[in-house]
Amino acid sequence: MLARARLVIVIFAVGALAGCATSDDGAGRFLVQPDKYQLYSCRELAEAAQAIGTRERELEGLMTKAGPDASGRFVSTVAYRPEYLQLRGQMNELRRTAAEKKCKFGPDAASGPRVSDQAIR
């Protein structure tokens, strides 16, 4: 019984550490439903990209404001990072769908200037 409990703990620990090794884009893809934007028109894709870009910038600002020290990184990771990763996944899905539909807008242009990734990590 004790051996089984240890095995379960080891499996969870390995899974948690493997999650740390994934990229932001990989984690974002995991959090977004595939083909979520398939029924959107190009105009709706552009509007969604603009809204997502705005929220991403807000979260980037909050994560930067939390600070680079350990407590600030902890707050950013717990409070802001899950939503940020989900938004990145949604933006990737928007880009993919826009490319498939040959939409003329650029989701990158809709999201505006980006803060350096170093401020986020």
Backbone atoms as SQL, in Angstrom:
CREATE TABLE atoms (id INTEGER PRIMARY KEY, chain TEXT, resi INTEGER, resn TEXT, atom TEXT, x REAL, y REAL, z REAL);
INSERT INTO atoms VALUES
  (1, 'A', 1, 'MET', 'N', 0.821, -1.191, 0.000),
  (2, 'A', 1, 'MET', 'CA', 0.000, 0.000, 0.000),
  (3, 'A', 1, 'MET', 'C', 0.867, 1.258, 0.000),
  (4, 'A', 2, 'LEU', 'N', 1.918, 1.276, 0.822),
  (5, 'A', 2, 'LEU', 'CA', 2.815, 2.417, 0.896),
  (6, 'A', 2, 'LEU', 'C', 3.561, 2.604, -0.425),
  (7, 'A', 3, 'ALA', 'N', 3.931, 1.510, -1.063),
  (8, 'A', 3, 'ALA', 'CA', 4.621, 1.587, -2.351),
  (9, 'A', 3, 'ALA', 'C', 3.706, 2.193, -3.416),
  (10, 'A', 4, 'ARG', 'N', 2.450, 1.834, -3.380),
  (11, 'A', 4, 'ARG', 'CA', 1.485, 2.373, -4.342),
  (12, 'A', 4, 'ARG', 'C', 1.313, 3.891, -4.144),
  (13, 'A', 5, 'ALA', 'N', 1.255, 4.339, -2.900),
  (14, 'A', 5, 'ALA', 'CA', 1.125, 5.760, -2.613),
  (15, 'A', 5, 'ALA', 'C', 2.350, 6.524, -3.110),
  (16, 'A', 6, 'ARG', 'N', 3.525, 5.944, -2.921),
  (17, 'A', 6, 'ARG', 'CA', 4.752, 6.580, -3.414),
  (18, 'A', 6, 'ARG', 'C', 4.743, 6.675, -4.936),
  (19, 'A', 7, 'LEU', 'N', 4.279, 5.628, -5.580),
  (20, 'A', 7, 'LEU', 'CA', 4.211, 5.630, -7.037),
  (21, 'A', 7, 'LEU', 'C', 3.281, 6.728, -7.544),
  (22, 'A', 8, 'VAL', 'N', 2.152, 6.890, -6.895),
  (23, 'A', 8, 'VAL', 'CA', 1.205, 7.935, -7.290),
  (24, 'A', 8, 'VAL', 'C', 1.840, 9.309, -7.111),
  (25, 'A', 9, 'ILE', 'N', 2.544, 9.515, -6.015),
  (26, 'A', 9, 'ILE', 'CA', 3.208, 10.799, -5.765),
  (27, 'A', 9, 'ILE', 'C', 4.270, 11.071, -6.824),
  (28, 'A', 10, 'VAL', 'N', 5.036, 10.062, -7.170),
  (29, 'A', 10, 'VAL', 'CA', 6.082, 10.222, -8.187),
  (30, 'A', 10, 'VAL', 'C', 5.459, 10.562, -9.539),
  (31, 'A', 11, 'ILE', 'N', 4.360, 9.910, -9.879),
  (32, 'A', 11, 'ILE', 'CA', 3.696, 10.184, -11.162),
  (33, 'A', 11, 'ILE', 'C', 3.194, 11.625, -11.206),
  (34, 'A', 12, 'PHE', 'N', 2.583, 12.099, -10.139),
  (35, 'A', 12, 'PHE', 'CA', 2.119, 13.486, -10.099),
  (36, 'A', 12, 'PHE', 'C', 3.281, 14.466, -10.163),
  (37, 'A', 13, 'ALA', 'N', 4.371, 14.167, -9.486),
  (38, 'A', 13, 'ALA', 'CA', 5.538, 15.052, -9.499),
  (39, 'A', 13, 'ALA', 'C', 6.136, 15.137, -10.901),
  (40, 'A', 14, 'VAL', 'N', 6.248, 14.004, -11.575),
  (41, 'A', 14, 'VAL', 'CA', 6.782, 14.003, -12.942),
  (42, 'A', 14, 'VAL', 'C', 5.860, 14.797, -13.863),
  (43, 'A', 15, 'GLY', 'N', 4.562, 14.620, -13.707),
  (44, 'A', 15, 'GLY', 'CA', 3.614, 15.375, -14.527),
  (45, 'A', 15, 'GLY', 'C', 3.717, 16.861, -14.286),
  (46, 'A', 16, 'ALA', 'N', 3.876, 17.257, -13.039),
  (47, 'A', 16, 'ALA', 'CA', 3.990, 18.682, -12.711),
  (48, 'A', 16, 'ALA', 'C', 5.273, 19.269, -13.289),
  (49, 'A', 17, 'LEU', 'N', 6.366, 18.543, -13.192),
  (50, 'A', 17, 'LEU', 'CA', 7.629, 19.029, -13.740),
  (51, 'A', 17, 'LEU', 'C', 7.601, 19.065, -15.261),
  (52, 'A', 18, 'ALA', 'N', 6.928, 18.123, -15.867),
  (53, 'A', 18, 'ALA', 'CA', 6.813, 18.138, -17.326),
  (54, 'A', 18, 'ALA', 'C', 6.029, 19.353, -17.784),
  (55, 'A', 19, 'GLY', 'N', 5.051, 19.762, -17.006),
  (56, 'A', 19, 'GLY', 'CA', 4.278, 20.955, -17.330),
  (57, 'A', 19, 'GLY', 'C', 5.136, 22.206, -17.301),
  (58, 'A', 20, 'CYS', 'N', 6.147, 22.229, -16.452),
  (59, 'A', 20, 'CYS', 'CA', 7.042, 23.377, -16.377),
  (60, 'A', 20, 'CYS', 'C', 7.921, 23.483, -17.611),
  (61, 'A', 21, 'ALA', 'N', 8.167, 22.364, -18.271),
  (62, 'A', 21, 'ALA', 'CA', 9.070, 22.341, -19.410),
  (63, 'A', 21, 'ALA', 'C', 8.386, 22.756, -20.713),
  (64, 'A', 22, 'THR', 'N', 7.077, 22.816, -20.750),
  (65, 'A', 22, 'THR', 'CA', 6.389, 23.169, -21.989),
  (66, 'A', 22, 'THR', 'C', 6.516, 24.649, -22.254),
  (67, 'A', 23, 'SER', 'N', 6.432, 25.007, -23.514),
  (68, 'A', 23, 'SER', 'CA', 6.497, 26.418, -23.886),
  (69, 'A', 23, 'SER', 'C', 5.154, 27.091, -23.614),
  (70, 'A', 24, 'ASP', 'N', 5.175, 28.407, -23.626),
  (71, 'A', 24, 'ASP', 'CA', 3.931, 29.155, -23.441),
  (72, 'A', 24, 'ASP', 'C', 2.934, 28.837, -24.547),
  (73, 'A', 25, 'ASP', 'N', 3.435, 28.728, -25.777),
  (74, 'A', 25, 'ASP', 'CA', 2.537, 28.437, -26.890),
  (75, 'A', 25, 'ASP', 'C', 1.963, 27.033, -26.779),
  (76, 'A', 26, 'GLY', 'N', 2.779, 26.088, -26.321),
  (77, 'A', 26, 'GLY', 'CA', 2.281, 24.726, -26.129),
  (78, 'A', 26, 'GLY', 'C', 1.210, 24.669, -25.065),
  (79, 'A', 27, 'ALA', 'N', 1.431, 25.389, -23.990),
  (80, 'A', 27, 'ALA', 'CA', 0.432, 25.431, -22.922),
  (81, 'A', 27, 'ALA', 'C', -0.818, 26.151, -23.394),
  (82, 'A', 28, 'GLY', 'N', -0.642, 27.201, -24.169),
  (83, 'A', 28, 'GLY', 'CA', -1.788, 27.939, -24.698),
  (84, 'A', 28, 'GLY', 'C', -2.641, 27.088, -25.620),
  (85, 'A', 29, 'ARG', 'N', -1.989, 26.265, -26.453),
  (86, 'A', 29, 'ARG', 'CA', -2.745, 25.370, -27.337),
  (87, 'A', 29, 'ARG', 'C', -3.530, 24.351, -26.547),
  (88, 'A', 30, 'PHE', 'N', -2.992, 23.925, -25.450),
  (89, 'A', 30, 'PHE', 'CA', -3.668, 22.945, -24.605),
  (90, 'A', 30, 'PHE', 'C', -4.934, 23.524, -23.977),
  (91, 'A', 31, 'LEU', 'N', -4.954, 24.829, -23.755),
  (92, 'A', 31, 'LEU', 'CA', -6.060, 25.486, -23.061),
  (93, 'A', 31, 'LEU', 'C', -7.168, 25.996, -23.978),
  (94, 'A', 32, 'VAL', 'N', -7.005, 25.843, -25.294),
  (95, 'A', 32, 'VAL', 'CA', -7.975, 26.394, -26.242),
  (96, 'A', 32, 'VAL', 'C', -8.566, 25.280, -27.090),
  (97, 'A', 33, 'GLN', 'N', -9.857, 25.354, -27.275),
  (98, 'A', 33, 'GLN', 'CA', -10.564, 24.379, -28.098),
  (99, 'A', 33, 'GLN', 'C', -10.129, 24.530, -29.558),
  (100, 'A', 34, 'PRO', 'N', -9.726, 23.440, -30.210),
  (101, 'A', 34, 'PRO', 'CA', -9.368, 23.526, -31.624),
  (102, 'A', 34, 'PRO', 'C', -10.577, 23.974, -32.452),
  (103, 'A', 35, 'ASP', 'N', -10.321, 24.736, -33.476),
  (104, 'A', 35, 'ASP', 'CA', -11.353, 25.229, -34.387),
  (105, 'A', 35, 'ASP', 'C', -12.411, 26.081, -33.688),
  (106, 'A', 36, 'LYS', 'N', -12.032, 26.717, -32.606),
  (107, 'A', 36, 'LYS', 'CA', -12.973, 27.548, -31.849),
  (108, 'A', 36, 'LYS', 'C', -13.539, 28.678, -32.700),
  (109, 'A', 37, 'TYR', 'N', -12.737, 29.218, -33.591),
  (110, 'A', 37, 'TYR', 'CA', -13.135, 30.384, -34.371),
  (111, 'A', 37, 'TYR', 'C', -13.519, 30.032, -35.809),
  (112, 'A', 38, 'GLN', 'N', -13.768, 28.781, -36.080),
  (113, 'A', 38, 'GLN', 'CA', -14.049, 28.331, -37.442),
  (114, 'A', 38, 'GLN', 'C', -15.284, 29.005, -38.050),
  (115, 'A', 39, 'LEU', 'N', -16.289, 29.290, -37.263),
  (116, 'A', 39, 'LEU', 'CA', -17.521, 29.880, -37.787),
  (117, 'A', 39, 'LEU', 'C', -17.496, 31.406, -37.808),
  (118, 'A', 40, 'TYR', 'N', -16.394, 32.011, -37.376),
  (119, 'A', 40, 'TYR', 'CA', -16.280, 33.463, -37.354),
  (120, 'A', 40, 'TYR', 'C', -15.985, 33.992, -38.753),
  (121, 'A', 41, 'SER', 'N', -16.541, 35.152, -39.064),
  (122, 'A', 41, 'SER', 'CA', -16.193, 35.840, -40.306),
  (123, 'A', 41, 'SER', 'C', -14.871, 36.577, -40.083),
  (124, 'A', 42, 'CYS', 'N', -14.304, 37.095, -41.162),
  (125, 'A', 42, 'CYS', 'CA', -13.048, 37.841, -41.022),
  (126, 'A', 42, 'CYS', 'C', -13.218, 39.048, -40.104),
  (127, 'A', 43, 'ARG', 'N', -14.337, 39.713, -40.211),
  (128, 'A', 43, 'ARG', 'CA', -14.596, 40.875, -39.347),
  (129, 'A', 43, 'ARG', 'C', -14.663, 40.453, -37.879),
  (130, 'A', 44, 'GLU', 'N', -15.360, 39.346, -37.611),
  (131, 'A', 44, 'GLU', 'CA', -15.466, 38.854, -36.234),
  (132, 'A', 44, 'GLU', 'C', -14.112, 38.403, -35.708),
  (133, 'A', 45, 'LEU', 'N', -13.287, 37.811, -36.585),
  (134, 'A', 45, 'LEU', 'CA', -11.931, 37.418, -36.177),
  (135, 'A', 45, 'LEU', 'C', -11.108, 38.646, -35.795),
  (136, 'A', 46, 'ALA', 'N', -11.225, 39.709, -36.577),
  (137, 'A', 46, 'ALA', 'CA', -10.481, 40.937, -36.285),
  (138, 'A', 46, 'ALA', 'C', -10.924, 41.544, -34.960),
  (139, 'A', 47, 'GLU', 'N', -12.233, 41.557, -34.718),
  (140, 'A', 47, 'GLU', 'CA', -12.748, 42.108, -33.460),
  (141, 'A', 47, 'GLU', 'C', -12.291, 41.276, -32.266),
  (142, 'A', 48, 'ALA', 'N', -12.332, 39.947, -32.416),
  (143, 'A', 48, 'ALA', 'CA', -11.891, 39.067, -31.326),
  (144, 'A', 48, 'ALA', 'C', -10.399, 39.250, -31.065),
  (145, 'A', 49, 'ALA', 'N', -9.604, 39.389, -32.135),
  (146, 'A', 49, 'ALA', 'CA', -8.159, 39.585, -31.979),
  (147, 'A', 49, 'ALA', 'C', -7.869, 40.887, -31.250),
  (148, 'A', 50, 'GLN', 'N', -8.629, 41.917, -31.561),
  (149, 'A', 50, 'GLN', 'CA', -8.418, 43.204, -30.892),
  (150, 'A', 50, 'GLN', 'C', -8.750, 43.095, -29.399),
  (151, 'A', 51, 'ALA', 'N', -9.858, 42.437, -29.072),
  (152, 'A', 51, 'ALA', 'CA', -10.242, 42.285, -27.660),
  (153, 'A', 51, 'ALA', 'C', -9.217, 41.437, -26.905),
  (154, 'A', 52, 'ILE', 'N', -8.772, 40.364, -27.518),
  (155, 'A', 52, 'ILE', 'CA', -7.782, 39.498, -26.871),
  (156, 'A', 52, 'ILE', 'C', -6.466, 40.247, -26.698),
  (157, 'A', 53, 'GLY', 'N', -6.059, 40.996, -27.724),
  (158, 'A', 53, 'GLY', 'CA', -4.819, 41.772, -27.634),
  (159, 'A', 53, 'GLY', 'C', -4.864, 42.795, -26.522),
  (160, 'A', 54, 'THR', 'N', -6.001, 43.438, -26.364),
  (161, 'A', 54, 'THR', 'CA', -6.157, 44.425, -25.288),
  (162, 'A', 54, 'THR', 'C', -6.007, 43.767, -23.924),
  (163, 'A', 55, 'ARG', 'N', -6.666, 42.644, -23.733),
  (164, 'A', 55, 'ARG', 'CA', -6.586, 41.948, -22.441),
  (165, 'A', 55, 'ARG', 'C', -5.181, 41.406, -22.196),
  (166, 'A', 56, 'GLU', 'N', -4.508, 40.916, -23.243),
  (167, 'A', 56, 'GLU', 'CA', -3.129, 40.444, -23.094),
  (168, 'A', 56, 'GLU', 'C', -2.231, 41.575, -22.594),
  (169, 'A', 57, 'ARG', 'N', -2.381, 42.751, -23.184),
  (170, 'A', 57, 'ARG', 'CA', -1.559, 43.895, -22.757),
  (171, 'A', 57, 'ARG', 'C', -1.852, 44.277, -21.306),
  (172, 'A', 58, 'GLU', 'N', -3.126, 44.216, -20.912),
  (173, 'A', 58, 'GLU', 'CA', -3.472, 44.501, -19.512),
  (174, 'A', 58, 'GLU', 'C', -2.776, 43.515, -18.578),
  (175, 'A', 59, 'LEU', 'N', -2.835, 42.229, -18.926),
  (176, 'A', 59, 'LEU', 'CA', -2.205, 41.217, -18.077),
  (177, 'A', 59, 'LEU', 'C', -0.691, 41.362, -18.063),
  (178, 'A', 60, 'GLU', 'N', -0.102, 41.696, -19.212),
  (179, 'A', 60, 'GLU', 'CA', 1.344, 41.920, -19.247),
  (180, 'A', 60, 'GLU', 'C', 1.732, 43.057, -18.311),
  (181, 'A', 61, 'GLY', 'N', 0.938, 44.119, -18.316),
  (182, 'A', 61, 'GLY', 'CA', 1.200, 45.241, -17.421),
  (183, 'A', 61, 'GLY', 'C', 1.082, 44.850, -15.961),
  (184, 'A', 62, 'LEU', 'N', 0.056, 44.066, -15.639),
  (185, 'A', 62, 'LEU', 'CA', -0.117, 43.612, -14.256),
  (186, 'A', 62, 'LEU', 'C', 1.020, 42.687, -13.821),
  (187, 'A', 63, 'MET', 'N', 1.465, 41.833, -14.745),
  (188, 'A', 63, 'MET', 'CA', 2.561, 40.931, -14.398),
  (189, 'A', 63, 'MET', 'C', 3.864, 41.691, -14.223),
  (190, 'A', 64, 'THR', 'N', 4.080, 42.702, -15.028),
  (191, 'A', 64, 'THR', 'CA', 5.273, 43.539, -14.875),
  (192, 'A', 64, 'THR', 'C', 5.201, 44.334, -13.577),
  (193, 'A', 65, 'LYS', 'N', 4.015, 44.840, -13.279),
  (194, 'A', 65, 'LYS', 'CA', 3.814, 45.631, -12.061),
  (195, 'A', 65, 'LYS', 'C', 4.028, 44.787, -10.798),
  (196, 'A', 66, 'ALA', 'N', 3.731, 43.492, -10.875),
  (197, 'A', 66, 'ALA', 'CA', 3.910, 42.613, -9.716),
  (198, 'A', 66, 'ALA', 'C', 5.370, 42.538, -9.294),
  (199, 'A', 67, 'GLY', 'N', 6.276, 42.762, -10.239),
  (200, 'A', 67, 'GLY', 'CA', 7.691, 42.837, -9.901),
  (201, 'A', 67, 'GLY', 'C', 8.473, 41.591, -10.239),
  (202, 'A', 68, 'PRO', 'N', 9.798, 41.759, -10.369),
  (203, 'A', 68, 'PRO', 'CA', 10.666, 40.654, -10.751),
  (204, 'A', 68, 'PRO', 'C', 11.142, 39.781, -9.581),
  (205, 'A', 69, 'ASP', 'N', 10.852, 40.203, -8.352),
  (206, 'A', 69, 'ASP', 'CA', 11.312, 39.404, -7.210),
  (207, 'A', 69, 'ASP', 'C', 10.464, 38.135, -7.079),
  (208, 'A', 70, 'ALA', 'N', 10.838, 37.262, -6.180),
  (209, 'A', 70, 'ALA', 'CA', 10.178, 35.958, -6.036),
  (210, 'A', 70, 'ALA', 'C', 8.692, 36.089, -5.712),
  (211, 'A', 71, 'SER', 'N', 8.354, 36.999, -4.833),
  (212, 'A', 71, 'SER', 'CA', 6.940, 37.139, -4.475),
  (213, 'A', 71, 'SER', 'C', 6.133, 37.698, -5.652),
  (214, 'A', 72, 'GLY', 'N', 6.707, 38.603, -6.406),
  (215, 'A', 72, 'GLY', 'CA', 6.027, 39.145, -7.578),
  (216, 'A', 72, 'GLY', 'C', 5.823, 38.095, -8.651),
  (217, 'A', 73, 'ARG', 'N', 6.844, 37.269, -8.874),
  (218, 'A', 73, 'ARG', 'CA', 6.707, 36.185, -9.851),
  (219, 'A', 73, 'ARG', 'C', 5.658, 35.182, -9.399),
  (220, 'A', 74, 'PHE', 'N', 5.607, 34.912, -8.109),
  (221, 'A', 74, 'PHE', 'CA', 4.601, 33.976, -7.589),
  (222, 'A', 74, 'PHE', 'C', 3.195, 34.520, -7.828),
  (223, 'A', 75, 'VAL', 'N', 2.990, 35.788, -7.511),
  (224, 'A', 75, 'VAL', 'CA', 1.674, 36.415, -7.725),
  (225, 'A', 75, 'VAL', 'C', 1.318, 36.377, -9.206),
  (226, 'A', 76, 'SER', 'N', 2.281, 36.708, -10.070),
  (227, 'A', 76, 'SER', 'CA', 2.024, 36.678, -11.509),
  (228, 'A', 76, 'SER', 'C', 1.652, 35.284, -11.977),
  (229, 'A', 77, 'THR', 'N', 2.378, 34.288, -11.493),
  (230, 'A', 77, 'THR', 'CA', 2.139, 32.916, -11.915),
  (231, 'A', 77, 'THR', 'C', 0.778, 32.418, -11.464),
  (232, 'A', 78, 'VAL', 'N', 0.395, 32.756, -10.256),
  (233, 'A', 78, 'VAL', 'CA', -0.871, 32.264, -9.712),
  (234, 'A', 78, 'VAL', 'C', -2.056, 33.083, -10.211),
  (235, 'A', 79, 'ALA', 'N', -1.928, 34.393, -10.231),
  (236, 'A', 79, 'ALA', 'CA', -3.077, 35.242, -10.514),
  (237, 'A', 79, 'ALA', 'C', -3.281, 35.539, -11.999),
  (238, 'A', 80, 'TYR', 'N', -2.199, 35.755, -12.746),
  (239, 'A', 80, 'TYR', 'CA', -2.346, 36.258, -14.108),
  (240, 'A', 80, 'TYR', 'C', -1.945, 35.272, -15.201),
  (241, 'A', 81, 'ARG', 'N', -0.979, 34.440, -14.946),
  (242, 'A', 81, 'ARG', 'CA', -0.421, 33.591, -15.999),
  (243, 'A', 81, 'ARG', 'C', -1.418, 32.617, -16.622),
  (244, 'A', 82, 'PRO', 'N', -2.296, 31.952, -15.873),
  (245, 'A', 82, 'PRO', 'CA', -3.243, 31.036, -16.528),
  (246, 'A', 82, 'PRO', 'C', -4.111, 31.727, -17.573),
  (247, 'A', 83, 'GLU', 'N', -4.635, 32.888, -17.237),
  (248, 'A', 83, 'GLU', 'CA', -5.455, 33.617, -18.207),
  (249, 'A', 83, 'GLU', 'C', -4.606, 34.090, -19.375),
  (250, 'A', 84, 'TYR', 'N', -3.381, 34.531, -19.084),
  (251, 'A', 84, 'TYR', 'CA', -2.480, 34.993, -20.136),
  (252, 'A', 84, 'TYR', 'C', -2.178, 33.868, -21.129),
  (253, 'A', 85, 'LEU', 'N', -1.895, 32.674, -20.610),
  (254, 'A', 85, 'LEU', 'CA', -1.616, 31.545, -21.491),
  (255, 'A', 85, 'LEU', 'C', -2.837, 31.167, -22.324),
  (256, 'A', 86, 'GLN', 'N', -4.004, 31.240, -21.722),
  (257, 'A', 86, 'GLN', 'CA', -5.226, 30.945, -22.464),
  (258, 'A', 86, 'GLN', 'C', -5.420, 31.964, -23.593),
  (259, 'A', 87, 'LEU', 'N', -5.172, 33.225, -23.312),
  (260, 'A', 87, 'LEU', 'CA', -5.305, 34.259, -24.337),
  (261, 'A', 87, 'LEU', 'C', -4.291, 34.065, -25.457),
  (262, 'A', 88, 'ARG', 'N', -3.072, 33.676, -25.115),
  (263, 'A', 88, 'ARG', 'CA', -2.070, 33.404, -26.156),
  (264, 'A', 88, 'ARG', 'C', -2.519, 32.258, -27.039),
  (265, 'A', 89, 'GLY', 'N', -3.097, 31.228, -26.431),
  (266, 'A', 89, 'GLY', 'CA', -3.615, 30.111, -27.215),
  (267, 'A', 89, 'GLY', 'C', -4.758, 30.543, -28.123),
  (268, 'A', 90, 'GLN', 'N', -5.637, 31.394, -27.605),
  (269, 'A', 90, 'GLN', 'CA', -6.737, 31.896, -28.423),
  (270, 'A', 90, 'GLN', 'C', -6.209, 32.730, -29.587),
  (271, 'A', 91, 'MET', 'N', -5.190, 33.549, -29.328),
  (272, 'A', 91, 'MET', 'CA', -4.621, 34.365, -30.399),
  (273, 'A', 91, 'MET', 'C', -3.961, 33.478, -31.457),
  (274, 'A', 92, 'ASN', 'N', -3.289, 32.427, -31.034),
  (275, 'A', 92, 'ASN', 'CA', -2.700, 31.498, -32.003),
  (276, 'A', 92, 'ASN', 'C', -3.785, 30.840, -32.850),
  (277, 'A', 93, 'GLU', 'N', -4.874, 30.458, -32.219),
  (278, 'A', 93, 'GLU', 'CA', -5.989, 29.845, -32.942),
  (279, 'A', 93, 'GLU', 'C', -6.614, 30.862, -33.906),
  (280, 'A', 94, 'LEU', 'N', -6.726, 32.117, -33.484),
  (281, 'A', 94, 'LEU', 'CA', -7.226, 33.174, -34.367),
  (282, 'A', 94, 'LEU', 'C', -6.328, 33.346, -35.586),
  (283, 'A', 95, 'ARG', 'N', -5.022, 33.382, -35.358),
  (284, 'A', 95, 'ARG', 'CA', -4.075, 33.532, -36.475),
  (285, 'A', 95, 'ARG', 'C', -4.220, 32.378, -37.460),
  (286, 'A', 96, 'ARG', 'N', -4.310, 31.169, -36.929),
  (287, 'A', 96, 'ARG', 'CA', -4.432, 29.991, -37.781),
  (288, 'A', 96, 'ARG', 'C', -5.713, 30.046, -38.603),
  (289, 'A', 97, 'THR', 'N', -6.822, 30.381, -37.957),
  (290, 'A', 97, 'THR', 'CA', -8.106, 30.459, -38.645),
  (291, 'A', 97, 'THR', 'C', -8.101, 31.578, -39.684),
  (292, 'A', 98, 'ALA', 'N', -7.520, 32.734, -39.333),
  (293, 'A', 98, 'ALA', 'CA', -7.455, 33.858, -40.273),
  (294, 'A', 98, 'ALA', 'C', -6.623, 33.474, -41.500),
  (295, 'A', 99, 'ALA', 'N', -5.540, 32.750, -41.297),
  (296, 'A', 99, 'ALA', 'CA', -4.721, 32.316, -42.430),
  (297, 'A', 99, 'ALA', 'C', -5.481, 31.331, -43.310),
  (298, 'A', 100, 'GLU', 'N', -6.213, 30.408, -42.696),
  (299, 'A', 100, 'GLU', 'CA', -7.003, 29.444, -43.465),
  (300, 'A', 100, 'GLU', 'C', -8.072, 30.138, -44.300),
  (301, 'A', 101, 'LYS', 'N', -8.686, 31.173, -43.739),
  (302, 'A', 101, 'LYS', 'CA', -9.766, 31.891, -44.424),
  (303, 'A', 101, 'LYS', 'C', -9.240, 33.008, -45.317),
  (304, 'A', 102, 'LYS', 'N', -7.916, 33.201, -45.308),
  (305, 'A', 102, 'LYS', 'CA', -7.269, 34.250, -46.103),
  (306, 'A', 102, 'LYS', 'C', -7.834, 35.641, -45.790),
  (307, 'A', 103, 'CYS', 'N', -8.009, 35.896, -44.510),
  (308, 'A', 103, 'CYS', 'CA', -8.496, 37.205, -44.071),
  (309, 'A', 103, 'CYS', 'C', -7.398, 38.244, -44.271),
  (310, 'A', 104, 'LYS', 'N', -7.784, 39.456, -44.579),
  (311, 'A', 104, 'LYS', 'CA', -6.831, 40.526, -44.908),
  (312, 'A', 104, 'LYS', 'C', -6.247, 41.221, -43.685),
  (313, 'A', 105, 'PHE', 'N', -6.886, 41.079, -42.529),
  (314, 'A', 105, 'PHE', 'CA', -6.363, 41.748, -41.337),
  (315, 'A', 105, 'PHE', 'C', -5.209, 40.942, -40.770),
  (316, 'A', 106, 'GLY', 'N', -4.417, 41.581, -39.917),
  (317, 'A', 106, 'GLY', 'CA', -3.334, 40.885, -39.229),
  (318, 'A', 106, 'GLY', 'C', -3.596, 40.878, -37.740),
  (319, 'A', 107, 'PRO', 'N', -3.852, 39.706, -37.134),
  (320, 'A', 107, 'PRO', 'CA', -4.091, 39.670, -35.691),
  (321, 'A', 107, 'PRO', 'C', -2.950, 40.293, -34.891),
  (322, 'A', 108, 'ASP', 'N', -1.719, 40.238, -35.415),
  (323, 'A', 108, 'ASP', 'CA', -0.605, 40.859, -34.703),
  (324, 'A', 108, 'ASP', 'C', -0.767, 42.371, -34.664),
  (325, 'A', 109, 'ALA', 'N', -1.270, 42.934, -35.754),
  (326, 'A', 109, 'ALA', 'CA', -1.479, 44.383, -35.787),
  (327, 'A', 109, 'ALA', 'C', -2.594, 44.781, -34.835),
  (328, 'A', 110, 'ALA', 'N', -3.588, 43.906, -34.696),
  (329, 'A', 110, 'ALA', 'CA', -4.716, 44.212, -33.813),
  (330, 'A', 110, 'ALA', 'C', -4.307, 44.199, -32.350),
  (331, 'A', 111, 'SER', 'N', -3.280, 43.419, -32.029),
  (332, 'A', 111, 'SER', 'CA', -2.891, 43.310, -30.627),
  (333, 'A', 111, 'SER', 'C', -1.968, 44.439, -30.189),
  (334, 'A', 112, 'GLY', 'N', -1.493, 45.229, -31.138),
  (335, 'A', 112, 'GLY', 'CA', -0.693, 46.388, -30.772),
  (336, 'A', 112, 'GLY', 'C', 0.721, 46.015, -30.370),
  (337, 'A', 113, 'PRO', 'N', 1.465, 46.983, -29.845),
  (338, 'A', 113, 'PRO', 'CA', 2.850, 46.718, -29.461),
  (339, 'A', 113, 'PRO', 'C', 2.921, 45.736, -28.303),
  (340, 'A', 114, 'ARG', 'N', 3.921, 44.885, -28.338),
  (341, 'A', 114, 'ARG', 'CA', 4.072, 43.853, -27.327),
  (342, 'A', 114, 'ARG', 'C', 5.161, 44.239, -26.333),
  (343, 'A', 115, 'VAL', 'N', 4.967, 43.834, -25.107),
  (344, 'A', 115, 'VAL', 'CA', 5.981, 44.005, -24.079),
  (345, 'A', 115, 'VAL', 'C', 6.959, 42.845, -24.223),
  (346, 'A', 116, 'SER', 'N', 8.200, 43.058, -23.920),
  (347, 'A', 116, 'SER', 'CA', 9.201, 42.020, -24.016),
  (348, 'A', 116, 'SER', 'C', 8.796, 40.811, -23.165),
  (349, 'A', 117, 'ASP', 'N', 9.082, 39.606, -23.692),
  (350, 'A', 117, 'ASP', 'CA', 8.796, 38.389, -22.928),
  (351, 'A', 117, 'ASP', 'C', 9.609, 38.329, -21.642),
  (352, 'A', 118, 'GLN', 'N', 10.720, 39.024, -21.592),
  (353, 'A', 118, 'GLN', 'CA', 11.537, 39.001, -20.388),
  (354, 'A', 118, 'GLN', 'C', 10.800, 39.623, -19.213),
  (355, 'A', 119, 'ALA', 'N', 9.946, 40.589, -19.483),
  (356, 'A', 119, 'ALA', 'CA', 9.187, 41.227, -18.394),
  (357, 'A', 119, 'ALA', 'C', 8.133, 40.265, -17.848),
  (358, 'A', 120, 'ILE', 'N', 7.739, 39.299, -18.644),
  (359, 'A', 120, 'ILE', 'CA', 6.694, 38.369, -18.242),
  (360, 'A', 120, 'ILE', 'C', 7.260, 37.194, -17.480),
  (361, 'A', 121, 'ARG', 'N', 8.401, 36.747, -17.869),
  (362, 'A', 121, 'ARG', 'CA', 8.993, 35.555, -17.236),
  (363, 'A', 121, 'ARG', 'C', 9.621, 35.930, -15.983);
